[in-house]
Amino acid sequence: MRIAVWHNLPSGGGKRAFHGQVAGLIQRGHEVEAWCPTMADGRYLPLSKLCPEHGLPLALPPEKKTLPFIGWAMDYFSTAAQVRALRDHVAACAAQIRAGHFDVVLATSCVISAMPSLGNELGGMPCAVYLQEPKRQLYEAMLHQRWAAPEAGFTGVMIDALKNVQQRVQMREEIKNARAYDRILVNSFYSRETVLRCYGLESEVCYLGIDTDFFKPAADLPENFLMGFGAVDFHKGADRAVEALGRVRPELRPKLVWVGNNANAEYVAKLKLRAATLGVEFEVRVMVPDAELIPLLRRAAAVLYTSRLEPFGLAPLEANACSTPVLAIAEGGVRESIIEGENGLLMPDASPGNMAAVIERFFGEPGLAEALRKKSRAAVLTRWSREAGIDRIEKVLTDLVAEKKRNAK
């Protein structure tokens, strides 16, 4: 097949997974070309090293700081300008893709707008989008639910409406864009349910795979630290990890090393103060290159996975591929990948006491950690291999092309 792909992903697990999909499709003999904004992050796993890549301009409006009432109104116009800029960019990409007579188009999530509008511009070409997750802050109550009406009277309601109108525009665009694709592919059954809740649309689970030649064990002996993953911010749950470790008996309490692509400075400062109060040794590392990340994974006693409603979670399986077990809160997509007693232990909820009990069991029960280390990699090789992941995405695209041809007759 001749496959056109569009991407605008930040560094992290989603970009690594997409890079692996493209590489795998090329290795199987498919012809792939890529399109992206010129502003896309080309430093982390650039597709240009795998296939021809076309960067087209995306002229986003500049950010402006103004007085509150004027600022909220300007936010609306800025969001509308951003929507137009994204539409113009993907329209230019789509024109080139249509001229190239590709068999099928695969788009991915966008760092600006989770659901790209490319499907609207392809003129009926077979097209699929791999959505890591909808834009969470538009749909979920993280620290607060943005759509709840304020307690204040009429003035408060009007202010609230002005503040939230740009988010309503973003939601409208995401839902409209999602409807334009022949297939919405997601990373877990949990994500499939999320898409249905957010967009009212059906989607298809297409599980990702792990590169077990890249993530592999070594002779390193496990050390007395737990490793956390993800942006050092509220949604990745580092605070949950610190609170839990504060409940672990001092003689069993390990150090916590948290690795993320970015960090919220205010959140980190508060967390370090809290860790010091609880007697938890807490180290933050930001933008760790793979040459350091993988040895860290191998040496960690386990990964402590505390993300809030993570749609799937590649990091736990990457750890497993290095023979490192995972201690994970049983929520979101991790319930589909971590099996109790096989490649890790599941914590029933996020209460610090319950989490601490699982951590103490892991470090205090003789032979448990070693048994999990021996089984963790086998679990990935059996169910989550890279080749199986490529099989799945290849079949979806092949079936989509065949379906379009049948319907055209």
DOLUMGU-271676 format. One record per residue: x, y, z of N, C-alpha, C in turn. Coordinates in steps of 0.001 Angstrom, whole numbers, plus 500000, padded with zeros to 6 digits. Each point is the difference from the previous one (the first is absolute). Layout:
DOLUMGU-271676
XYZXYZXYZ...
This chain:
DOLUMGU-271676
500837498796500000499163501204500000500866501246500000499458501067499421500598501312500120499232500736501094500711500338501082499363500532501203500511501408500264499080500950500134500360501355500427499685500132501483500919500589500761499756500195501431500160501486500332499230500440500982500108501370500512500201499924501500500892500851500534500264499955501443500367501379500520499743500187501285500459501172500740500003499642501483500801498982500335500059499480501363501193500570500752499866500189501316501163500391500802500864498783500292501169500206500580500828498872500412499265499218501081500246498696500037499341499166500995499530498691499403499178499282500777499576498668499604499192499968498718499113501002499803499201500033498782500858500129498753500997500879500060500892500185498848500830498744499768500466499365501082500782498768499851499147498907499339498734499896500424499123498978499434499745500257498515499729501257499644499736500336498604501239499762499138501160500397500503501261499751499293500167498503499745499672499186500997500110498554499831499033499462498962498777500559499964499037499566498988500501500301498593500498501217499796500505500391498678501188499128499606500936499813500922501176499173499706499588498578499640499045499455500751499557498634499734499306499863498658499173500970499638499320499954498706501001500093498848501017500836500154501035500118498968500776498690499869500345499390501119500737498733499978499215498896499305498684500113500011499169498987499340499745500308498529500678501022499498499943500274498569499014501060499578499301500613500952499071501069499640500765501294499736499485500803499091500617501280499656499322501097500830500771500683500837499437500977500931500613501372499752499150501033499994500457501392500022499286500710501138500689500976500607499459500674501178499811501489499746498981500569500653499748501438500014499873500460501450500444501225500272499908500547501349500178501518499927499639500726501061500315501431500034501511500212500116500494501099499480501430500300500144500376500190501466499022500349500853500265500197501417500040498690500784499692498859499365499993498714500701501390499690500542500028499308501135501265499648500646500716498933499173501057500412499301500755499073499174501236499442500675500217500369501259501194499519500702499822498581500525498783499682500426499740498710500625499428499027498967500751498957499678499580498965499048499429500602498719500803500742499248499497500632498768499628498965498939498845500197499378499585499094498923500824500207498743500649501151499897500795500288498800501133498996499804500365499292501068501040498965499861499427498675499504498675499916499959499349498772499544499425500128498596499483501190499663499265500160498753500003501471499597499589500313498770499863501416499626499015500695500932500368501196500463499146500744500920499862501434499498498745500481499951499708501322499461499502500900501133500762501023500297499590500965501021499332501201499366498768500279500392499253501149499472499710500989501126499933501286499687499821501018501049498680499849500748500041500345501265498801500099500825500125501297500778499279501020499560500155501353500535499058500217501178500420499605501207499175500188501185500021501461500441498895500499500547499970501401500455500897500177501223500633501158500155500845500241501181499162500116501259500576499596501129499311500144501281500070501452500462498858500500500522499957501383500470499431500037501408500597500820500850499530500189501364499274501344500098498741499944500407499234501238500125499216499974501303499198501041500237499167500066501195498947498891499973499496499564501187499131498824500076498856499962499006499075500970500023498832499910499128500416500005498533500906500907499645500481500054498616500736498709499658500780499490500967500774498785499773499123498806499704498889499854500727499124498851499764499351500098498627499639501187499586499457500163498654501067499712498948501218500496500264501096499759499058500344498516499908499834499263501126500250498554499967499124499321498959498744500465499908499097499414499016500527500239498581500365501258499709500482500315498656501326499299499712500843499860501032501269499284499822499746498529499688499041499391500710499669498594499749499429499832498603499134500906499602499436499937498646501091500138498945500986500879500260501121500165499061500855498731499955500173499357501156500764498752500047499310498910499197498668499915500143499226499021499232500187500239498507499913501269499581500176500313498569501404499643499528501007500280500837501379499694499625500205498493499821499414499212500899500102498550499880499288499503498746498823500576499731499273499611498786500810500322498747500597501194499964500796500393498831501198499058499817500633499663501122501165499113499918499607498630499453498972499384500583499651498642499559499410500019498586499361501097499613499491500095498628501155499968499009501086500706500321501178499979499132500619498610499969500083499334501168500529498631500046499118499065499179498678500131500164499067499115499306500097500156498487500214501238499529500133500225498559501183499223499446501115500018500719501179499245499555499757498498500087499303499559501060499718498570500153499083499514498886498957500780499697499088499598498917500748499917498674500898500949499771500761499996498739500932498795499911500376499435501144500914498854500018499335498668499780498661499978499929499242498772499716500375498866500956499935500281501287500298498981501006498794499080500187500277498797500458498938499027500233499220500303501272500689500516501009499356500207501289500779501065500772499301500677500918500610501058500809499845499632501478501079500174500757499978499769501445500450501283500693499129500569500818500335501185500792500151499586501458500663500849500783500143499740501432499480501194500791499982499824501309499607501101500878500891501213499750499450501174500309500719501259499804500247500645501354501203500529500206500336500627501269499160501260500243499511500623498943499191501214500132498531499646500172499477499216499090498616499541500060500030498487499870499540499290501021500171498551500037499549499316498717498896500446499436499449499384498798500256500890498787500962499653499131500322500857498855498867500018498978499932501076499241498895500186499047500324499470498610501051499216499856500426499525498680498896499225499287499246499198500727498962499181499376498970500804499233499786501256500414499025500853499312500460500420498612501300499880499727500576500601498790500420498975498946499740498722500218500591498966499145499109499551498855498801500565499897499150499706498847499608498547499860499772499314501104499532498614499930501089498953499973501275500403500077501078499013500069499864499167501272500371498711499963499970499195501221500893500634501065499469500242501186500802500678501021499653499484501393501037499866500808499862499574501392500789500962500863499596500123501256500756500813500952500294499140501220501252500053500474500347499314501255499991501062501091498984499899500852499792500990501053500518499447501327501044500636500550500483499568501316498958500281501072499386501177499958498897500344500894499442501357499578498707500246500268499464501346499772500727501007500897499800501272499730500630501036500812499375499984501393500705499407500954499402499615501276499382501163500762500661501156499973499512501114500817498645500524499535499572499621498798498692500427499516498870499108500513500344498789500452498964499027500311500047499452501429501165500046500629500149499361501302500122501034501114499547499620501181500188500821501195501340499626500606501034500737499665501300499711500582500051500670501378500547501197500110499935500698501279498619500602500229499286500284498908498642500511500117499281499697498694498706500073500031499198499807498795499653501375499434500587500302498857499882501352499446498567500342499606499140498991499775498652500304499513498995500207501130500418499807501249499073500238501110499722501502500128498733500335500169499628501413500125500571500584501287500402501272499976500544500621501212498906500271501026500415500124501257499050500291501086499468501435499902500763500888499361499636501420499929498721500194499180499463501231500029498772500317499291500218500224498518499151500852499421499996500217498551501364500443499477500643500926500717501312500496499553501002498862499940499997499148501049500926498868500022499762499041498861498723499768499675499660499106498893500498500570498673499843501308499797500451500630498757501513499948499877500698500240501107501467499913499985500434498581499664499332499031500623500326498601499759499783499636498534498918500486499415499713499717498594501091500558499096500447501232500287501081500595499211501290499185500118500294499540501206501245499264500239500006498659499268498822499374499868499951498636499476499622499899498530499696501110499362499516499907498626501051499405499071501292500290500233501016499451499097500107498481500120499770499462501238500006498551500148498823499353499259498870500693499989498844499480499267500277499958498502500745500992499514500392500002498585500917498809499726500953499746500894500913498868499819499245498668499994499036499867500896499192498773500035499232499813498704499403501070499530499239499927498750500877499500498864501213500556499906500913499616498921500426498550500129500326499557501216500426498608500186498920499034499540498762500242500417498913499075499656499749500002498497499979501189499396499799500092498548501127499300499245501230500204500434501140499370499333499953498484500128499613499517501179499960498557500224499025499311499051498902500665499689498977499397499142500477499807498566501079500649499610500447499963498606500842498766499673500416499236501011500881498856499749499203498712499822500516499132499139499379498684499820500220499107501216501145500155500654500312499214501187500643500913501047499510499914501230500692500588501143500628498848500759501324499973500044500721498920500669500457500484501368499870499148501004500387500365501361500865498910500607500636500343501131501021499131500577499500499029501060498706500083500376499489499105501038498477500010499975499410499020500671498543499984500139499542501166500871500819500364500966499681501178500802499915501238499097500946500149499055499976501141499077498792499947499072499605498792499603498815499879499148498769500552500727499886499674501280498883500524500789500110501518500169501236500506500144500203501446500127499557500734498743500348499462498836499584500618498730498486500027499895499366498927500422498535499963499957499403501043500937500593500154501187499493501002500951500229501416499487501165500256499417500353501367499599499400500409498663500062499103499018499598500346498645498662499386499589499524498998500730498802499287499571500241499178498759501257499575499771500372499259498797500631498658500356499859499052499075500634498696500186501471500067499580500807499166500630501413499906499636500441498546500112501212499738499593500498498624499913501320499881500745500105499005500876501238499787500740501045499395499071501147500640499936501137499510499215501220500084500911500213498957500771501051500015501010501383500275499385500789500742500742501372500294499585500924498854500411501227500039499508500998498993500356501255500651500537500832499201500653501232500473500615501202499444499243500966500856499731501234499574499344500885499313501042499928498682500038500734499243501022501480499834499666500413500449498816501441500054499705500604501279500561499170501021500132500444501278500560499882499987501521498828499580500480499787499860501448500277498546500368501144499762500561500384498632500332500801499985501303500010498864500683500693499926501290501506499910499836500699500195501085501455499829500051500327499335501334501280499935500302500424499297501210499905500868501254499480501237499849499918500904501153499169499390501130500500500063501193499232499559501157499048501119500418498779499651500410499056501057500408500507500753501223499764501303499986500407500858501115498773500438500788500226500609501141498901500325500903499365501351499649499425500063498793499217501184499645498854499602499087498913500753500103498875499879499093500093501116498975499533499726498786500080500979498924498597500417499591499781501316499917498743500532499505500199500585498614498894500075499236500078500440498612499001501100499708500350500864499062499053500965499457500304501420500427499364500939499320500154501413500341499804500181501499500859500796500615499903500191501449498906501045500238498776499510499980498832500867500135498853499157500545498908500661500320498907499357500715499476498751499289499802500063498669499342498893499314500827498728499984501305500095500214500838498807500042500170499443501417499484500718500995499834499421501321501234499799500843501035500811499818501175499869500867499637500249501462499006500859500239499554500260501372499437498744500651499299499162499214499492498738500518501156499109500467501060499961499195501144499161500332500675500458501284500199501307500131500662500538501191499163499721501248498687500222499926499139499762501160500024498527500403499995499104499019500031498572500305501314499604500668501111500477499461501298499652500570500150500555501416499329501118500261500028500541501354499347499089501016499145499062499545499339499040500893500784498686500128501015499816499168500796498763500050500936500045501208500136498887500679500884499940501165501420500412499607500654500840500796501325500522499632501005498924499614499966498843500663500978498957499694499764499357498632498805500190499427499697499455498676499876501081498934500040501267500414499698501095499082501128500222498990499704499872498684501018500240498981500028501476499583501018500366499286500088501315499376499046500031498807499508501191499633499174500181498812500746500872499001500268499459498821500619500749498897498933500216498937499673501264499732498938500312499040500613500577498726499667499379498856500539500408498703498865500532499128500152501222499489498961500588499157500578500861498897499196500216498962500436500855498893499886501481500334499179500321500989499865501387500427499525500011501440500048501183500614499638500098501412499328501339500268498970499977500828499335501198500501500780500451501232500705501119499890500927500427501053499288500171501337498809500595499988499264500213501246499597498669500635499527499071499167499611498671500477501197499265500592501149500069499312501206499325500478500452500571501333499977501315500132500445500633501247499129499550501177498690499989499809499100499558501064500221498530500333500241499208498963500175498568500194501289499694500759501051500753499705501267499775500710499866500371501480499265501068500277499756500359501408499208498907500699498979499479499327499188498939500590500822498734500218500846499663499027500846498816500131500940500138501197500584501177500151500901500231501131499259499850501325498773500503500057499191499887501217499710498539500337499758499194498977499649498589500197501219499092500135501197500558499769501203499183500059500199499123498780499495500472498854500128499257498744501142500597499175500938499169499602501081500461499126499448500055498581499967501207499435499299500251498739500922500752499052500269499398498853500884500595498995499250500164498683500093501177499410499344500284498724501057500131498911499782499318498891500887500115498835499138500332498786500377501047499281499214500475498860500812499844498713499303499570498936500616499814498673501214499076500063499798498825500549501063499007500094500120499287498652501175499988499382500151499307498714499885498487500179499680499320498900499806498548500070501229499269500530501177500551499719501233499353500461500071499938501523499288500914500686499928499969501461498710499353500488498926500166499222498690499500500419499992498483500144500511499303498995499900498541500022500834499391501132501244500438500235500715499478501186499269500286501312499334501163500096499200500293501196498872498981500153499307499720498899498919499027500026500498498636500458501153499613499505500540498681500344500374499897501474500491501112500567500474499968501383498889500217501017498864500567499560498915500281500944499449498703500574499677500024501273499347498833500601498652499759499333499292501086499677498718499920499305499639501392499510499054500065499079499389501269499604498747500189500836499859501182500601498800500365500751499152500876499082498880499451499522499215500669498967498732500566500609499935501329500066498935500671500741499229501018499170500130499967498674499318500962499133498492499971500224499387501165499901498546500096500153499308499688498664499242498920499985499213499596498829500831499976498721501195499429500070500830499861498803499271499121498992499891500430498723499209499232499040500553498609499718501322499861500000500593498675499815501234499851500879501034500750499690501228499924500780501023499068499371500837500560499121501082499206499412501142499778500983500225500974500883501146499915500913500022498720500825498868499540500560500054498744500750500472498823499161499548499929498759500414498880499155501454500136499551500459501226499800501422500203499696500857499562501178499522500275501218500713499526501193500006498475500049498836499397499748499914498540499989500967499378499003500143500641498833500917499467498986501441499983500495500299500870500966501325500020500635500047499079501218498963499169500178499859499084501142499751500724501316499464501213499917499685500774501201498498499933500252499585499503501164498563499916500295499382501368500265498673500041500035499261501253500136499013499895501155499985501037500826498987500147501046499094501134499542498753499688499645499143500981499327498646500116500665499479501228500045498628500222500441499060499444498928499037499214500416499114499301499063498929500945499471500389500859499074499047500890499347500482500294498589499072500422499142500365500298498615500440498759499256500847500196499000500420498915499129500958499009500624500613500362501129500984499096500607499353498690500442498696499997500211499304498767500376500001498970498879500302500439498770500058499088498863501400499452499758501008500620500603501375499602499708500734499364501179499657500386501226500676499448501173499113498929500628500531498808500089499268498863500567500600499668501353499157500004501001500421499761501379500821498721500118501205500155500553500851498847500249500770499508498797499784500626498826500716499562498802501071501013499599499583501214499650500983501026499655499950501180500965499305499804501114499949501044501007498928499743501038499751501018500797498952499950501015499084501206499797498701499787500167499028501074499845499563500506501370500042501311500147499528500641501226498527500321499814499122499594500925498554500075499760499471501403499799500653500995500601499585501389499832501180500893500370499738501311500023501095500947500218500134500453501446499336499334500928500169500403501393501422499670500443500692500935500649501398499783500375500213498719500808499058499686500902500150498798500806499960498735499180499055499906499057499902498810499151501197499877499068500459501122499472501184499970499151501228499563500799500143500552501203501145499655500839500014498518500336498826499414500196499934498578500322500549499147498861499699500389498751500511499250498846501509500189499876500474501230500213501448500258499932500723499197501074499471499965501206500624499224501078499992498512499690498912499531499408499966498586499608501097499693498982500163500886499017501001499781498959501402499908500593500327500934500912501346500019500562500170499049501188498892499600500615500116499203501211499753498523499842499347499601498895499682498579499811501155499309499284500634499045500648501184499347499409499702499388498630500853500302499056499921499381498679498997500608499050499094500868500479498962500537499122500586500862498892500879500932500353500576500902499000500764499215498933500780499023500416500792499218499043499087499185499085498925499437500557499071499223499177499344500880498936499627501225500385499388500910499030500997500437498939501247500216500392501015500379499016500173498900498951499942498758500423500199498886499063498836499883499022498793500382500419498816499818499149499630501236499185500516501171500381499535501246499379500296500061498505501217499677499611500341500098498574499217498981499175499797498810500552499235498979499274498592500484499708499425500772500924498647500525499785499963500930498796501033500827499833500057500915498852500220499227498711500913499046500026500281499220498796498772499221499542499190499568500940498822499195499671498864500843499443499739501161500600498785500752499648500236501377499400501200500561500175500188501398499631501217500231499112500316499049499164501190500148499160499791501074498938501099500539499527499954501014498939499379499426498732500352498768499653499476499390498780498486499845500070499495499634501168498545499879500145499329501358499836500640501051500514499458501343499830499956500423498544501045499665499246500028500332498567498958499175499249499842498736500396498946499175499387498649500698500103499730500555501176498682500585500248499770501253499163500980500920499968499804501230499231499989499704498500500812499051499559500027499632498585498653499419499569499426499146500838498706499394499658498905501060499919499983500945500932498980501055499961500082500776498695501211500399499619500161500802498780499668499186498752500425498740499969499702499135498851498501499785499858499338499715501120498548499789499961499260501263499577500488501154500443499351501260499644500087500253498499501165499750499414500165500173498549499067499060499245499955498733500442499137499017499326498525500393500120499596500495501138498616500404500219499618501168499093500895500971499879499736501149499135499847499548498545500825499041499568499926499521498617498680499265499766499576499211500992498719499280499848498835500990499902500030501030500837498904500962500015499964500875498748501171500112499335500065500837498798499422499298498781499834498667500079499505499259498838498494500196499809
